[in-house]
Amino acid sequence: MRKIRLAGPLAAAMTTAVLASTGAANAQSKFQCEPGETFIMNVMVSAHPYWVPVYQGFKQAAAAMGCQTVFSGTPDYDITKQIASFEQDLVKSPSGVLLHPMQSDPFIEPIDRAIDSGVSVVTFAADSPNSKRTAYITSDNLAEAKFAAEEIVKQVGDSAEYAVLENPGQSNHDLRVTALIAYFEKNYPNMKLVGRQATNQDSNAAYRATASILQANPNLAAMWIPEAGSAEGAVAAVLEAKAKVLIMHADVTPTTLEHIKAGNIHMSLNPNQGVQGFMGFIATFLATRPDLFDPFNDYKVSGYNPMQIPFIDNGFAVITKENADSFDLNAYMQGRDPS
């Protein structure tokens, strides 16, 4: 087929026409924010490195739609303070909030009040399922627990002693722990749970708890930890005791990444944080525009937002010594705006 080239005035005219039509299409797109329209991401323990890639994904989606974003929350692990920060966010009249609720039930009323006032709310990583939130984005915690259980059995056998640390009250962490224990009870009944202590993401508490478990159970073979903060303390106690304990945990911090590289931690199951933030923004944006489509259901008579998305699985990555460099947060953030 002969190729046709446009040159001179004709090419310029065609280019101008294409750019004009593209600009008109963009101006008319319903998938664009109004000038100054803002979306907020609210978290607890706001300095935790977990949020950094999540917020980057959130910002990338927002930028594609011409929206403004704000990172918010509280530096404390305190449900009262996080709710207060959420309520302060609402005073700013954002279009929507992507929220990581520290605990599910205390956030029911604040979330419902926000939605009733016209602010869309989507949860991520942890949920408030009995609230009116329109969507929930997370990794599949049941799949994570199953993967962890099978990997532990693969490494230490199906008749070994294991322990768990936990963070009661945070839905995703609770599920990661209870699902692993239930999976062992059903599929590997000879696996013996010899330690279960709440450390609440506190590395010092995890250090003390792990040291105590090791002292009482010298045959401990494996530990499963639902987050990285407690894993930092646990690995320190194991190294100090010179014990041979396989450690697996969810999430990742720069400290646990270095321990994975050194072989002190077997592996981490890390939610795809960037996907979580990107899809979190998309779901929050869609919740603000329920008139974008007319679904074949009863939303008009029942009065609920038709953009309901009960669950989006952002997937998880398995971090090992071999691929750990891909999860270097400093390398990822080079050249990126952290604000």
N, C-alpha and C positions, 0 to 999 in steps of 0.2 A: 504494500500500500504506500502510495506516495505521501510524503510528509509535507504539510503546508506551513510555511513560515509567514508570520505577519511582521511587517517592518514599517518604520517611519510613522506617519500620522495615524495610519490605521491601527497599528499596534498600540500606540499611545491611547487612542480612543477606546479600544477594547479594554485595556488595563484600567482606565478610568471608570468605565462602565461596570467592570467586575468589582472594583473596590467600592464603588457607590452602592451596588446591590448588596455586597457583603455587609457594609456598614448599616444599610437599612434593615437587613435581616437581623443583625445583632441588636439594633435599637428596638426591634419589635419582639425579640425573644422573651418568652415568659420565664426562661431560666437565667435571668439576670436580676441583680438586686437594684433597688431604687438607690439614687445617690445618698450616700451616708448610711445606708442600712447596715446594721451591725449584728453579729452573732458572737456569743460568748462561750468559752469553754471553761467550766468550773470544776475544780478538783480539791482534794484534801492533800496535805503534805506537798505543797506546791513546788518545793525544791527537788522533789524526787526525780531522778533522771528518766523514769519511765514515761513521763508526760511529754518529754521533748519531741520524740518522733511522732507522737500522736498529734501534738499541736502543729507540727510541720505539715502533716497530712491534711489537717483541718484547714490550715492557711492556704495550701495549694488548691484545694477545692474551692475555697472562698474566692481566691484570686481569679480563678477561671470564670467565676460568675460576677465579678465586679463587686464583691461584698467586703465589708470591713470586719475584722475579728479582734477580740480581746481575750487574753489569758487571765483567768481569775481563780480565786479560791482562798484557802488559808494555809499558812505554813505549818499549822499544827495538826496533830492527829486527834481531833476534837470535833465531835458531831455538832455540838452547839455552835462552835465557831464556823464550821462549814455552812450550816444553815443560815447563819447571819450573813456570811459572804454572798450566798445565793440570793438572799433577800435584798442585799445592797445592789447586786447586779440587776435585779428587776426594776429598781428605781431608775436605772439608766434607759429603760424602755427598749431593750433589744428585741429583735424579731424572734430570736430563739436562743436557747441555751443547750449546749451539749454537756451533760452532767455526769460526773462519776460520784454517785452517792456513797458516802462512807458506810452508812447503814440504810437498810431499805425502809423500814416502817417509819422512822422519824421524818423521812422526806415525803411521805405520802401527802400530807396536808400542804406543805409548801409547793410541791409540784402541781397539785390540783389547783391551788390558788393562782399559780402563775398561768396555767393553761386557761383557766376561767377568765383571766384578765387579757387573754389574747397573745400570750408569749408561748411559743412552741417549746417543748422540752423533750429531749431524747436522752436516754441513759447509755453509758458505755462502760465496759469492763466490770462494773457492778451495777445491780439493777434495783429498782423499786417497783416490782411487778404489780402491786395492788394500787398503784397510782394511775393517773390518766396519761402518763408518758406515752408518746405515740410510737416509739421504736426503741429497740435495745440492740446494741452492737457489741459483740464480744467474741472471743474464741470459744470453741466448744469445750467447756470444762470437763464434761464427761469423757470426751475423746482424749483430752490431756491425761486424765486419771488412768484411763485404760492403757494408754501408751506407756505411761510411767510404770504401771504395775507389770506389764509384759516385759519391759526392759529390765526391771529389777529382777524378775524371775530368770530372765535370760542370763543375767550376770552373776547372780548369787544362788540360783536354784530355787525350787518351789517348796522348800522346807526350812526356811531361814527366819531369823528374828529381824524385825524391822520396827522403826519408830517414825512418828510424824510430829511436826510442829504445826501450829495452826493459829489462825487469826479470827476468832469467833465473831460473828456479826456482819462480816463482809461477804456478800452472797457468793461471789466467784471463788473466794478462798475457801469458804465453807464447803462448796461443792467439790472442789479439787480434792479435799481431804476425805470427806465422807464417801465420795464415789470410789476412791482408791481402796479404802477399807472394805466397802461393800463388795467390790470386784474381787479382792483377795478372798473374802469369806465365801463367795459363791464359786469361784473357779480354782482357787489354790488354798484350800482349808488348812493346809499344814504350815502356811505362812503365819507366824506368830507376832502379833502386835504387842510389844513390850514397853512402849513409851508413847505417850500422847500428851503434849503440853502446849498451852497457849503462850505464845511469845509476842503476838501482836505487832509484828514487823520491827521489833526492837532487837537489834543485833546483840546488845549486852544481855538481854533476857534470854535470847537464843543460845548464847555462849554458856550461860549458867545452866539452862535446861539440858543442853546436850551433854555437858560435863556430868551432870547428875545421872542422866540416862546411861551414859557409858560406864560410870562407876557401878551402877546396879546391874548392868547387862553386858558383861565383857564379850559376849558372843554376838553382839549387835552387828548385823551385816549390811543394813541399808537404812537410809533416811529419805523421806519424801517431804518436801517443804513447799507450801503453796505460793511463796513469794521470795524475792531475792534478799530483802533486808535481814530476815532471820537466817537465811543461808549463809550470810557473811559471818554471823556469830557461830553457827554450827560448824563450819569448816575450820574456824580458828580453834574450837575446842577439840575437834578430831585430830588436827595436826599436833596440838599440844600434848594430847594423850598418846600420840604415835599409834593410833588405832587404824585398823583397816576397815573403813566403812564407806560404802558406795553412797554418794550424795547426789540426789537429783532434786531440782527445784523448778518452779515456774518463774517467769519474768527474768530480767537480767539487769545488773548494775555494772559499772566499770570494774568494781572490785571482784564480783563473782566471775566476770568475763576473764580477768587475769587468772583466777583460780582454775577456770576451765582450761585455759591455755597451758597452765602448769600441771594439769592432770589431777588436781586436788578435788575438783568437782567433776563428776562423770559427764553430766550434760544438763542443759536447761531447756525447758519448753517455753518458748517466748512467743506471746501473741504478736501477730503482724501489726505492729503499732501504727505504722503509716497508713495502712489500709483501714485500720480502726478509726483514725482521725478523719481520713478522706470520706469514708462511707458515713461516718457520724455526721459530718457537715451536710452531705447530700440528704440524709434522712431528716435532719433538722430543717433544712431549707424547704424540702417538699412538704413538711408538716405545716409550714407557714402559707402554703398555697394549695389548699384542698380543692380549689376549683379548677385545677389543671386538667382533671379528667373526671369522667362520670362512670364509676365502676358499676358492675352488674351485681348490686347487693342492696341492703336495706338502709344504707347510711342516712338517707334523707328523712326517713321516719324515725329512726332510732337516735339520730342526732349526734353520731360520733364522727370524728375526723376520718375521712376515707383513706388517708395516707398512713393508716396503721400498719406497722411492720413488726410483728411480734418478736422476730429474732433474725439478726444478720450475723452470720459466722464469718469473722475476718481471718480465720485460720491461724495456725501457729507454726513456728519454725523450730527445728531441733538444733540447738547450738552445741557443737562439739569442738574438740581441740582442732579438728581439721578445718572448720569453717568459721572459727571465732573472729578472725580479722574482719569479716563482713559485718560484724555487729559492734565495731568500734565507733562509739558515739562521737568522739572528737573528730574522727575522719568524716563521718556523715555530716557534721555541722560546719565543716570548713566552707566558707563562702556563703553560708546561709544566715539569714537574719533571725536571731533567737527570739525577738520581741513579738 
